[in-house]
Amino acid sequence: MRCSRSLLPLLLRSGRPASGQTNQNHRQHQALRHLHSSPASAKSQPVSAHEHRTSKDTSLTTHEDLFEKMAKESKTKATFNKVIEVFIKQDIRRRGHVEFIYAALKKMPEFGVERDLSVYNKLLDVFPKEVFIPRNFIQRMYNHYPKQQECGVQLLEQMETYGVLPNVESKVLLLQIFGEKSHPIRKYQRIMYWFPKFKHINPFPVPMVLPEDPVDLARFSLTRIADDLDAKVTVYQLPCTDTTETGEEITRPHLVGIQSPSQMELLAKHDVNRPVFVEGPFPLWLRKTCVHYYVLRADPTPLHLKVEEPYDPERCLQYPLQLDLDLDRDLGDEESFDVDDLDDGPVFAMCMTSQGNQATLNQWISGLQQNNPILGQVPTLFRLDAGPQKPQESSQSPQPHPETQTEAFQPGEGADETVEEEPRRSHRMKQ
Amino acid sequence: CKCCSQYSDVNTSFLDPNVLNLETMPLDINIILLVLQAEVFPYPEIGNEELEELKQFVAPVEKFFSEEVDSATIDHEAKIPAETLRGLKDLGLFGIMIPEEYGGLGLSNTMYARLNEIIALDGSIAVTLAAHQAIGLKGILLAGNEAQKKKYLPKLASGEHIAAFCLTESGSGSDAASIQTRATLSEDGKHYLINGSKIWISNGGMADIMTVFARTEVEVDGVKKDKISAFVVERAFGGVTSGKPEDKLGIRGSYTCEVSFDNVPVPVENVIGEIGGGFKIAMNILNSGRFSMGSSCAGMIKKLIELTSEYAATRKQFNRSLSEFGLIQEKFALMAINAFVMESMAYLTAGMMDRPGVPECSLEAAMVKVFSSEGGWVCCSEALQVLGGLGYTKNYPFERYLRDCRILPIFEGTNEILRMYIALTGMQHAGNVLTRKVKELKKGNIFLAIGMVGKSIRTSLGGSVDLGLTGNDWVVHPSLEESAKKLEENVSFFGSTVEMLLHRYGKTIVDEQLALKKVADVVINLYAMTAVLSRASRSICIGLRNHDQEVLLTNTFCNDTFFKNNFLMVQLQKHSPENNDANIKKIATAVLANRAYTCSHPLERTF
């Protein structure tokens, strides 16, 4: 604890890595490395481990302070690396390195380096080499340097959480630090076994970086929902700002829709006496972003109104499309049951907009009407929940809702909270 | 001669569906008999006078094709020269099947098939002539009235007018419901106005008379409905325009193009058959046009054998001529067997069609078409392979034959669709016979079930199945007994397979296309076996030259096909997960959902 505290002023002074003092430190550190590998230094090791244990409860916070102070102006990869370098250089014995690594792991997301493999490797390099490798069967039998091993495992765990795959350098470091068959190496092996297997497990991958432009984002999301390669995306309106005569600024929302030829066909066959509904907004999560979409749908046709197309024997010129037999399929070969085939009612089109009010959606319907003339005859009902209307980042606070908002629909908010509280779990779900 | 007398008065009644006693015959045998409805034993013959007449026609046609037709140029220039067409007209080849009273040659189906063997030596001419008379003018011939025949047939027979068949549209191949061309009655009721456009019309650019199918409004039981009607349309009526000839892979000399009709006035007298009866006419035309493909392919393969065997005999490698190598010999055997089987099937079918009282042979014609179009492709490819790199160049005609015969599995009903036709027609027949039995079984009729079990045990223990092909009243010559037994065994196994399929799928078999394909293949193979057995028996009996070779070919083919059939039927007996059908569907579904090949590249890495 004492030594950790004394770090602070030292670090503040040695803000620049090019100072002479650091160079000197570096040389000392090199010499010490050799010492560590000798059996003599192994004997002295338990002492330092004891020291660590005594400083346990408060040192983590001090290391965090170190990060805060070092990176007052900017939290970037460069400053993060600099903190690590400063820590390595200021004490050749690396006292308090476990606490330092824990603190660093905690700070990584803040610096935006939580997915950076080189930073993790650099952090691994903080561990002193070879001292934790068991040298005889008794050491091997017991949990050798449990705290350090636990820390190494924790580091790998965080890599796993963020979907960072270790490379050969990480493996070499782990071997140098903990030796073969240690817990961190086991963890490494498990990661290397499972990660490649799960890398492409998602048949509908979401890119790490989503498109910035709301129109592009809507285009991406709509094609993602509509599982039809023929579906055509139409941009009905680009976002723009107009100034009216009175000087008021009117922001026009973007309006992007999608419809496939089979949906058009379905809509053309729709009974004009039965209404179609514009419903929404429904949430769609893309990693940590939530967007909302609207659908144009109808209720399923009641059984008594369904008209089966009568069999036309003069349909196919070459072969009979039906057999005139009084025999049905045998039970053993009956495969008609299908869990996916539910009578939910048809969906005719989908759209995304930043302003889900009736006026905007009406514009969508009139746009659709160009290719679907039937929409001019069918009564169209709007069943809209007022909901969040902008694409959200889960880390941002949700938009204030209009008063009409009911408690029933607050997906963005709820999700936000979970993300804030349990970042790890939510991340794990994403990747 | 015992053989001959036996041959001539052989009892054929067991294969005649009209004499069948369905109650007493074993059920599974009925099925195949009903599938192969017609009489196939003895092999059909033509009389001596007819043969002489035919030979008189054949000789000049053969001479014309070997001396005056320059196929390479036709292929290269994508046009049949006018003088070649004139020569064909002079030979009367534009009216082979038109009765003599209308100025045609009035030849029978068999003779038409024989002439087609020669005509097929040039794919472009064969297709031009087929489009003219096998489908183009067939409508008038089959369903036209006397006035129409008198008006149109003489000029068509002489070749002064050329005919075309206009059915296919961009949105409608086999689907008659999506035909868009419409014929509307004019106000004075004297004309129909035809509007629409047809694609892939052979002879479309030069045809003067066209059989056009269009939608018309017909009143059925007081309800107005759209039905297909057939019209004879002259180009001279006005409003007919044809597009640019298509640039095709093969049969490049045939003129295939789009034909558009813009308010073409067609007098009501030019309706073929009844108004609204076009569907049946189209079906009949298509069904009757196919049978000659067997002899065409056989003619082509025989020509290919001549061309390649010369090369194989003269080309030397390692001091041995190519003809001494087993792998080259195999190709020639394959070509010979294929030509032999195609011939047998084609002339059997043509003979049956010529017989009075057995009018409908569309099923058999379809089988001939499927078998010969696929066999033709394989044989062309193998013939080219004999020549290796030389065959791949334009210096030799093989690449042209290969390109030309690629159309065969496509036109006149694709082979896929014909397989459906063959299998479903067979299933319908079998179903008519078997429905009662299958229902009883499903209800759990214990006696019937025990009987079935007993029978299957007997067959599995080697109990022979006897259809009466051999034995005392033989119809298959004893030297072919082995092959006949194999056919009988296949037929019996097939009977129980079909019964099992009906039991499992009932009428929903329509959607089991993979199973139906296997059924169709077995039926085609069985018909081919029957045809070669019948033909070879006749050849032995009357002592045709080289009939020992025919016996050899027959036995080889039957032996080979017996195993193929057994394999197919064993697959059919299994359920879809075991016979790979389910897997095939899954693979295809995944690929089609992606519209691309789905697997990662083998060089990809994940870490």
Chai-1 contact restraints between the chains, C-beta under 6 A:
chainA,res_idxA,chainB,res_idxB,connection_type,confidence,min_distance_angstrom,max_distance_angstrom,comment,restraint_id
A,L165,B,F607,contact,1.0,0.0,6.0,A-B,restraint_1
A,P196,B,T606,contact,1.0,0.0,6.0,A-B,restraint_2
A,P196,B,F607,contact,1.0,0.0,6.0,A-B,restraint_3
A,K199,B,T606,contact,1.0,0.0,6.0,A-B,restraint_4
A,L229,B,R595,contact,1.0,0.0,6.0,A-B,restraint_5
A,E314,B,F279,contact,1.0,0.0,6.0,A-B,restraint_6
A,R315,B,A176,contact,1.0,0.0,6.0,A-B,restraint_7
A,R315,B,A177,contact,1.0,0.0,6.0,A-B,restraint_8
A,C316,B,S174,contact,1.0,0.0,6.0,A-B,restraint_9
A,L317,B,S174,contact,1.0,0.0,6.0,A-B,restraint_10
A,L317,B,A176,contact,1.0,0.0,6.0,A-B,restraint_11
A,L317,B,A282,contact,1.0,0.0,6.0,A-B,restraint_12
A,L317,B,M283,contact,1.0,0.0,6.0,A-B,restraint_13
A,Q318,B,S174,contact,1.0,0.0,6.0,A-B,restraint_14
A,Q318,B,G413,contact,1.0,0.0,6.0,A-B,restraint_15
A,Q318,B,I417,contact,1.0,0.0,6.0,A-B,restraint_16
A,Q318,B,Y421,contact,1.0,0.0,6.0,A-B,restraint_17
A,Y319,B,M420,contact,1.0,0.0,6.0,A-B,restraint_18
A,Y319,B,Y421,contact,1.0,0.0,6.0,A-B,restraint_19
A,Y319,B,L424,contact,1.0,0.0,6.0,A-B,restraint_20
A,P320,B,L424,contact,1.0,0.0,6.0,A-B,restraint_21
A,L323,B,Q428,contact,1.0,0.0,6.0,A-B,restraint_22
A,L323,B,K507,contact,1.0,0.0,6.0,A-B,restraint_23
A,L323,B,V510,contact,1.0,0.0,6.0,A-B,restraint_24
A,L325,B,G431,contact,1.0,0.0,6.0,A-B,restraint_25
A,L325,B,K507,contact,1.0,0.0,6.0,A-B,restraint_26
A,D326,B,T435,contact,1.0,0.0,6.0,A-B,restraint_27
A,L327,B,T435,contact,1.0,0.0,6.0,A-B,restraint_28
A,L327,B,V438,contact,1.0,0.0,6.0,A-B,restraint_29
A,L327,B,L502,contact,1.0,0.0,6.0,A-B,restraint_30
A,L327,B,G506,contact,1.0,0.0,6.0,A-B,restraint_31
A,L327,B,K507,contact,1.0,0.0,6.0,A-B,restraint_32
A,D328,B,G506,contact,1.0,0.0,6.0,A-B,restraint_33
A,R329,B,Y505,contact,1.0,0.0,6.0,A-B,restraint_34
A,R329,B,G506,contact,1.0,0.0,6.0,A-B,restraint_35
A,R329,B,T508,contact,1.0,0.0,6.0,A-B,restraint_36
A,D330,B,H503,contact,1.0,0.0,6.0,A-B,restraint_37
A,D330,B,R504,contact,1.0,0.0,6.0,A-B,restraint_38
A,D333,B,R504,contact,1.0,0.0,6.0,A-B,restraint_39
